[in-house]
Amino acid sequence: MSPPTSSRGGEAGTASIELIGVLPFLLLSILIAAQLALAGQALWSAGVAARAGARAALVGGDAATAARAALPPSMRRGARVGDDGHVSVEVPVPRLMPALPPLSVAASARLGGDG
């Protein structure tokens, strides 16, 4: 008497193998999405800091100090702030993997009536 055969008998475990095959691509996609989110957050923070510096300069305050204070603490150390007619803030993008190349984003703002 031969064992009963089914149409799915030869496919046992294929879902597990397919998951193992797809998992690295899924993790890479998540890593890329998280890195893009960090870049967006850095750009947003640079813009907020530039506007804060421009507001401070408009009322006679120190633009660089105000811009640095508006940045999250983790971004203050590597930030570069310029104040030459408009306030520009450049911050490094945090890297999830140290092997990624360094990348910075910048934003600028000017408050005033001359354009």
C-alpha positions in Angstrom: 0.0 0.0 0.0 1.5 3.3 -1.1 1.2 6.5 1.0 -1.4 8.9 0.0 -0.2 11.6 -2.2 -1.4 15.2 -2.3 -0.8 18.0 -4.8 0.9 20.0 -2.0 3.2 17.3 -0.8 6.2 18.6 -2.8 5.7 22.2 -1.7 6.2 21.7 2.0 8.5 24.4 3.4 8.6 26.5 0.3 7.0 29.5 2.1 9.8 29.4 4.7 12.5 29.3 2.0 10.8 32.1 0.1 10.6 34.2 3.3 14.3 33.6 3.9 15.0 34.7 0.3 12.9 37.9 0.6 13.9 38.9 4.1 17.3 40.6 3.2 15.5 42.7 0.6 12.7 43.6 3.1 15.3 44.6 5.7 17.2 46.6 3.1 14.0 48.4 2.2 13.3 49.2 5.8 16.9 50.5 6.3 16.6 52.7 3.2 13.3 54.1 4.3 14.6 54.9 7.8 17.7 56.6 6.4 15.5 58.7 4.1 13.4 59.6 7.1 16.5 60.7 9.0 17.6 62.9 6.0 14.1 64.5 5.9 14.2 65.1 9.7 17.6 66.7 9.3 16.4 68.9 6.5 13.3 69.9 8.4 15.5 70.8 11.5 17.9 72.8 9.4 15.0 74.8 8.0 13.5 75.4 11.5 16.9 76.5 12.8 17.5 78.9 9.8 14.2 80.5 10.4 14.9 80.9 14.1 18.2 82.5 13.4 16.7 84.8 10.9 14.0 85.9 13.4 16.8 86.5 16.0 18.8 88.6 13.5 15.7 90.6 12.7 15.2 91.7 16.3 18.9 92.3 16.9 19.9 89.0 18.5 22.6 86.6 17.7 21.5 84.5 14.7 24.0 81.7 15.1 23.2 81.2 18.8 19.5 81.1 18.1 19.9 78.8 15.1 22.0 76.3 17.1 19.5 76.4 20.0 16.7 75.5 17.6 18.5 72.4 16.5 18.0 69.0 18.2 20.9 68.3 20.6 22.1 65.5 18.4 22.6 67.8 15.4 24.2 70.8 17.2 27.7 69.4 17.3 28.3 69.1 13.5 26.1 72.1 12.5 27.5 75.0 10.5 25.7 78.3 10.7 26.3 81.2 8.4 25.0 84.8 8.7 25.7 86.9 5.7 22.5 88.7 4.7 20.6 85.5 5.3 21.0 82.7 7.8 22.1 79.4 6.5 22.3 76.2 8.5 24.0 73.0 7.3 23.7 69.8 9.4 25.1 66.4 8.9 22.5 63.6 8.3 22.7 60.9 11.0 23.8 57.6 9.5 22.2 54.3 10.4 25.3 52.5 9.2 28.8 53.9 9.6 29.7 52.5 6.2 27.4 55.0 4.5 29.1 58.1 3.1 28.7 61.3 5.1 25.9 63.6 3.8 24.8 67.1 4.9 21.7 69.0 4.2 21.3 72.8 4.3 18.6 75.4 4.5 18.5 79.1 4.6 16.1 81.8 5.6 15.9 85.6 5.4 13.4 87.8 7.1 13.1 91.4 6.0 11.5 93.7 3.6 14.2 93.8 0.9 13.1 90.8 -1.1 
